[in-house]
Amino acid sequence: MNSNFFSKVDGKSIIVYDFEITHNDDSLCIKMSCISEDQNAYFIVFENISKLKLSDISYPFQICGFEILDYNSRGYQSDSRFFVNDYEDETLSFFCEKFEIFNANR
């Protein structure tokens, strides 16, 4: 995880213009391409997804309050270490084991 990129999207509004759910090695992954409030593009990969909830999704969709919470200190299982959430509109939420954020402005 790149903390510089993380701070650019956490707690912000983002537009998701590509969203893919894949299955590999007996787990779900989400790949998401988005543009943040500062108009920078990011590619985010979430691995080992559990408890996925989606509602009222159409493309592109906006996540008004995108946050990633680390529950490691609370003793959660590895596949529930991070909680990814749209705390404004409840469009998207899930738990994941790990994630990576990449700058897509290349």
C-alpha positions as CSV (number, residue, x, y, z in Angstrom):
1,M,0.0,0.0,0.0
2,N,1.4,3.4,-0.9
3,S,0.4,5.8,1.8
4,N,0.8,8.9,-0.4
5,F,-1.9,7.5,-2.8
6,F,-4.0,6.3,0.1
7,S,-4.3,9.8,1.6
8,K,-5.5,11.1,-1.8
9,V,-8.6,8.8,-1.8
10,D,-9.4,8.0,1.8
11,G,-12.4,10.1,3.1
12,K,-12.8,11.7,-0.3
13,S,-15.3,11.6,-3.1
14,I,-14.3,9.5,-6.1
15,I,-15.8,8.6,-9.5
16,V,-15.4,4.9,-10.3
17,Y,-15.2,4.4,-14.1
18,D,-14.1,0.8,-14.2
19,F,-15.1,-1.9,-11.6
20,E,-14.3,-5.6,-12.0
21,I,-14.9,-8.5,-9.6
22,T,-12.8,-11.5,-10.3
23,H,-12.2,-14.9,-8.7
24,N,-8.8,-16.3,-8.3
25,D,-7.2,-18.8,-5.9
26,D,-10.5,-19.4,-4.2
27,S,-11.0,-15.8,-3.3
28,L,-12.7,-12.7,-4.7
29,C,-10.8,-9.6,-5.9
30,I,-12.0,-6.2,-6.9
31,K,-10.2,-4.0,-9.4
32,M,-11.3,-0.5,-9.5
33,S,-10.2,2.5,-11.6
34,C,-11.2,5.9,-10.2
35,I,-10.7,9.6,-10.4
36,S,-10.4,11.5,-7.1
37,E,-11.6,15.0,-6.1
38,D,-8.2,16.4,-7.2
39,Q,-8.7,14.9,-10.7
40,N,-6.0,12.3,-10.4
41,A,-6.6,8.8,-11.6
42,Y,-6.0,5.7,-9.5
43,F,-6.1,2.0,-9.9
44,I,-7.0,0.0,-6.7
45,V,-6.8,-3.7,-6.2
46,F,-8.6,-5.3,-3.2
47,E,-7.8,-8.9,-2.5
48,N,-9.7,-11.7,-0.6
49,I,-13.1,-9.9,-0.5
50,S,-15.8,-10.9,2.0
51,K,-19.2,-9.5,2.9
52,L,-19.6,-7.6,-0.4
53,K,-22.6,-5.2,-0.6
54,L,-23.5,-3.2,-3.7
55,S,-26.6,-1.0,-4.1
56,D,-27.9,1.3,-6.9
57,I,-24.8,0.9,-9.1
58,S,-24.7,2.4,-12.6
59,Y,-21.6,3.4,-14.6
60,P,-19.8,5.5,-13.9
61,F,-20.7,5.7,-10.2
62,Q,-19.7,8.1,-7.5
63,I,-18.6,7.2,-4.0
64,C,-19.1,10.3,-2.0
65,G,-17.3,9.2,1.2
66,F,-14.8,6.6,0.3
67,E,-12.9,5.2,3.3
68,I,-10.7,2.2,4.1
69,L,-10.6,1.3,7.8
70,D,-7.9,-1.0,9.2
71,Y,-9.3,-3.4,11.8
72,N,-6.1,-5.3,12.4
73,S,-5.7,-4.0,15.9
74,R,-9.2,-5.2,16.8
75,G,-8.2,-8.8,16.2
76,Y,-10.3,-9.4,13.1
77,Q,-9.6,-12.4,10.9
78,S,-7.1,-11.8,8.0
79,D,-9.8,-11.6,5.3
80,S,-11.6,-8.9,7.4
81,R,-8.6,-6.7,8.1
82,F,-9.8,-3.7,6.0
83,F,-13.3,-2.4,5.8
84,V,-14.0,-0.5,2.6
85,N,-17.0,1.7,2.7
86,D,-19.0,4.5,1.1
87,Y,-20.1,6.1,4.4
88,E,-22.2,8.8,2.6
89,D,-24.5,6.8,0.3
90,E,-23.9,3.2,1.3
91,T,-23.4,2.3,-2.4
92,L,-20.5,-0.1,-1.7
93,S,-19.0,-1.9,1.3
94,F,-16.9,-5.0,1.9
95,F,-14.1,-6.4,3.9
96,C,-10.7,-7.4,2.4
97,E,-7.4,-8.9,3.5
98,K,-5.2,-6.4,1.6
99,F,-5.2,-3.8,-1.1
100,E,-2.9,-1.8,-3.3
101,I,-3.3,1.7,-4.8
102,F,-1.5,2.7,-8.0
103,N,-1.3,6.1,-9.7
104,A,-2.9,5.7,-13.1
105,N,-1.7,9.2,-14.4
106,R,1.1,7.8,-16.4
